[in-house]
Amino acid sequence: MTAQAGRDMLIKLSDGQSPESFTTLAGLRAKSFSLNARTIDATHADSPGQWRELIAGAGVKSAAVTGTGVFVDSAGDAALRSAFFAGDAPRFQLVIPGFGAIVGSFQISALEYAGRHDGEATWSITLASAGALDFEAL
């Protein structure tokens, strides 16, 4: 397998229609996707050799997504702002080159804008999974 370009990692927002189509969030330079599975410790006094025991499949799964980049004020930006202020959890598609796409609902937990007087306006987003996620191999 060859190395993949980071620019090919994409965060896409659903249009909410059927059939569903996704729009790439514009201006993002850095993206990060994190999949997590919290464990449940079932260790007790009689655990063999005092080794920790975990309950398989009983933990809580979650995903976190972050992105930062240059603010370009695209249609996707307007949809994000609308979803944030409405408290919605729209569907997103997270594309990981050479791996696949993760699709599901995410809550926008942070939406930030920044800029220096001598630089470009930037923005960042943080998403938290808000339900079951599907994986689609590419």
C-alpha positions as CSV (number, residue, x, y, z in Angstrom):
1,M,0.0,0.0,0.0
2,T,1.3,3.4,-0.9
3,A,1.2,6.5,1.3
4,Q,-2.0,8.6,1.1
5,A,-2.1,12.4,0.7
6,G,-3.6,14.2,3.7
7,R,-5.4,16.6,1.4
8,D,-7.5,13.6,0.2
9,M,-9.1,13.2,3.7
10,L,-12.4,15.0,3.3
11,I,-15.3,16.1,5.6
12,K,-18.5,16.2,3.7
13,L,-22.0,17.5,4.8
14,S,-25.2,15.8,3.7
15,D,-27.8,17.8,1.8
16,G,-30.5,15.9,3.8
17,Q,-32.3,14.8,0.6
18,S,-33.2,11.4,-0.8
19,P,-31.1,10.2,-2.6
20,E,-28.5,11.8,-0.3
21,S,-25.5,13.8,-1.7
22,F,-22.6,15.2,0.2
23,T,-20.8,18.6,-0.2
24,T,-17.1,18.9,0.8
25,L,-16.5,21.5,3.4
26,A,-14.4,24.2,1.7
27,G,-11.1,25.5,2.9
28,L,-10.1,22.8,5.3
29,R,-6.3,22.3,5.5
30,A,-6.1,19.9,8.4
31,K,-8.5,17.1,9.4
32,S,-8.5,14.5,12.1
33,F,-10.8,11.6,12.7
34,S,-10.8,9.6,15.9
35,L,-12.7,6.4,16.6
36,N,-13.1,5.4,20.3
37,A,-14.4,2.5,22.2
38,R,-14.7,2.9,26.0
39,T,-14.1,-0.3,27.9
40,I,-16.0,-1.8,30.9
41,D,-13.7,-3.2,33.5
42,A,-15.1,-6.4,35.1
43,T,-12.0,-7.2,37.2
44,H,-12.8,-8.7,40.6
45,A,-10.9,-10.4,43.5
46,D,-11.0,-13.8,41.7
47,S,-9.8,-12.6,38.3
48,P,-7.1,-15.1,37.1
49,G,-3.7,-13.9,38.1
50,Q,-5.2,-10.5,39.0
51,W,-5.3,-9.6,35.4
52,R,-7.8,-7.0,34.3
53,E,-11.0,-8.5,32.6
54,L,-13.0,-6.5,30.1
55,I,-16.6,-7.2,29.1
56,A,-16.4,-7.7,25.3
57,G,-18.8,-5.5,23.2
58,A,-20.2,-3.7,26.3
59,G,-18.5,-0.3,26.0
60,V,-19.6,2.9,24.4
61,K,-18.4,3.7,20.9
62,S,-17.8,7.3,19.7
63,A,-16.1,9.3,17.0
64,A,-14.6,12.8,17.1
65,V,-13.7,14.9,14.1
66,T,-11.8,18.1,13.9
67,G,-10.9,20.4,11.0
68,T,-9.2,23.7,10.5
69,G,-8.6,25.8,7.5
70,V,-9.1,29.0,5.6
71,F,-12.6,30.6,5.7
72,V,-14.0,30.9,2.2
73,D,-17.7,31.4,2.9
74,S,-19.1,28.7,0.8
75,A,-22.6,27.2,0.7
76,G,-21.4,24.5,3.0
77,D,-20.3,27.1,5.5
78,A,-23.8,28.5,5.6
79,A,-25.3,25.0,6.1
80,L,-22.9,24.4,9.0
81,R,-23.8,27.7,10.7
82,S,-27.5,26.9,10.3
83,A,-27.1,23.4,11.8
84,F,-25.0,24.7,14.7
85,F,-27.5,27.5,15.7
86,A,-30.4,25.0,15.3
87,G,-28.7,22.4,17.5
88,D,-29.1,19.8,14.7
89,A,-27.0,16.7,14.2
90,P,-26.7,16.5,10.4
91,R,-25.2,13.6,8.5
92,F,-21.6,13.8,7.5
93,Q,-19.4,11.6,5.3
94,L,-15.7,11.3,6.4
95,V,-13.5,10.1,3.6
96,I,-10.2,8.4,4.5
97,P,-8.2,7.7,1.3
98,G,-7.2,4.0,0.8
99,F,-9.5,3.0,3.7
100,G,-13.1,4.0,3.2
101,A,-15.8,6.4,4.3
102,I,-17.6,6.8,7.6
103,V,-21.2,8.1,7.4
104,G,-23.5,9.2,10.2
105,S,-24.9,11.9,12.3
106,F,-22.6,14.3,14.1
107,Q,-23.3,17.2,16.5
108,I,-21.3,20.3,15.9
109,S,-19.8,20.8,19.3
110,A,-17.5,23.7,18.3
111,L,-17.5,26.2,15.4
112,E,-14.7,28.8,15.6
113,Y,-13.6,31.7,13.5
114,A,-10.3,33.6,13.8
115,G,-8.1,36.0,12.0
116,R,-5.2,38.3,12.4
117,H,-5.1,41.8,10.9
118,D,-2.2,40.7,8.7
119,G,-3.4,37.2,7.7
120,E,-6.3,35.2,6.4
121,A,-9.6,34.5,8.2
122,T,-9.6,30.9,9.5
123,W,-12.2,28.6,10.9
124,S,-12.3,25.3,12.8
125,I,-14.9,22.7,13.5
126,T,-15.3,19.9,16.1
127,L,-17.9,17.2,15.5
128,A,-19.1,14.5,18.0
129,S,-20.8,11.4,16.8
130,A,-24.6,11.4,17.6
131,G,-25.7,7.9,16.7
132,A,-24.6,4.8,14.9
133,L,-22.0,5.2,12.2
134,D,-21.7,3.2,8.9
135,F,-18.5,2.2,7.2
136,E,-18.3,2.0,3.4
137,A,-15.1,0.5,2.0
138,L,-13.6,2.5,-1.0
